[in-house]
Amino acid sequence: MEMWMKILSALFLGLMLIALLPRAKAMMETSPNAGPGDWRSALLPIAAVIGFVIFLMAVV
């Protein structure tokens, strides 16, 4: 890639980050607090994916 294309890509990514920061802040302020059973609900799909990857590695 030419140098000007890298510079334009970096500028675009920086502008996109600046544009998304206010929305991310608003989402953090209005999101509900985590309850006692929420961690289990989040860890279950992650554990399933890790188990599936380990299964695929064992098969090959």
Beta strands, then each sheet from edge to edge (+ up, - down):
end
